[in-house]
Amino acid sequence: MLTQVAEGVLTHQSELLQNNTVVVQGRTGVLLVDPGIQGSEMSCLGADLRAVGQPVVAGFSTHPDWDHVLWHPDLGEAPRYGTADCATFMHDVRSDADWKARVAEGLPPEIAEEIPLDLFGLITGLPAGTAQVPWDGPQVRIIEHPAHAQGHAALLIEECGVLVAGDMLSDILMPFPDLDTADPIEDYLTGLRVLESVADHVDVLIPGHGSVCGADQVRARIDLDRAYVLALRAGHAPDDPRLGPSATYGKDWLPSVCEWQLQQLAQKGEHTGTPG
């Protein structure tokens, strides 16, 4: 179930969306990042960790998309952290009396009944500017930036050079700018610049979805995401392998998402053709 990707860092990948759950081993237990996505997966993960004397002592959600703020009773009652903006977003979602029904509408129908929502989005927001995840384990730097979603943050496990990138730098999913912001393209480019600033310290990259890669591919993934976003800004369909005939994931729906992004940006007047 778990695959070691670096000393003290393991991952589990969900089948349907290729979500990567990240486990960071500490002195008294583990930090669990973006656990998901089916209840059976999370329950099994919790049992496996307890069996080897590594209970969950802290959680972290990289951003407030539904598949990154899940939890299960078998993972225990550890504090679940996120940025202040991430926690605020989830508080607003849960304050709606019909929030469960609204969230359920956006779940993949083929597994919707297997996704537990009772503990959904119960995130403790860390004060703005918090530099490290507060837990008894390796230093985990919080790298907050405006790309993709409100309160998005990557995590850098400094002593082993592992970057947990959240929903960016994937080999199967192209960028998804947050189209609800005033300037989604510049926000995304800012996020890429922030990640690029730590690239020389990265030996292993774990995206939110898709394949883990080594240091030799980190800048190539940044460049690919940047090229995609700049093409969106210029108003034309990106020439991106994640959308092409050789794509290994989502070829039946990702091109339509790209068309929708172009339409939304055109309505916002985002197409400028200005180089980045």
Steps between C-alpha positions, in 0.01 A plus 500: 500500500785739585801573280817656640616795287768638734640432845202529736253598227242265348206537264175327422329561167124474454394323185225717352659848513858390570501712817821478700466472875830582670627350826792668677647302788573684824622408846165396649286453189439634152391817324229411249462733202187503279357160602244347269294428329277202587408403854640150457839641396522732799383232742760256369770767518418577862508131594832445322662795676379392844625147436856628461475740794466813283166664583395822330610790721428785255330559167537767234280598207686674219185677380119492533403283201266221616754222439761667723292568813371150574545301820386174659441401866759224465766764443444625855440847642828672419493873421449563129677811380482721195563863418273761653332558162449128446332466840284808439383360168402169660327673791289693249413179316391322819299800623241437229218284637500293179878468472506119486258491209694771317831320549347167397389650169864554404627153589581237235172308473669162473647529853283770661347260750846389611625849589442586869389859564435520875855623570531684171679835511565521874822694455685701763637810333858588582572872558601688188874478446544171688819355355493141625240232567472477883577138578761274661686393188726620219470867413229545238503845341166651394522670161176691448421658164190616306490242219220246446287555812442728796758432770706261289831390650779266402709331768877458490643226724838659517728230638410254225425748221139394439254752353131421548361724227125482551305523174788625287787352297308186407592277208134409438305820575563838340473816713162597641520874575252630755263676261312667785791734580555841348814393311517120478781488243736727692412318822602173340822643358581636846449155649731345244767760577471419870545128434785572261678691777541176700560265205872472568419352842266232365610140452150349483180665377160363604210658307144486624415269209721287280855375516772580750819622330861578581704817491575460129133560410400777741588798280357327193166471677511864604577601141216284366247655739625849417469438125142380549399806702665741256313334213174553689589865544573530128156355426592179321491131583829392657718245324525280807573125514252460785223586251636316197421159349782337695367621837463220753223665703187703436523525121119475482435803724808714556487664151145617578624650826767688307235640263292608797801674657558693177136606489500614863819698457368664184196619696729643767708676236809305601630435149777750441764322301759659730805279557569391857 
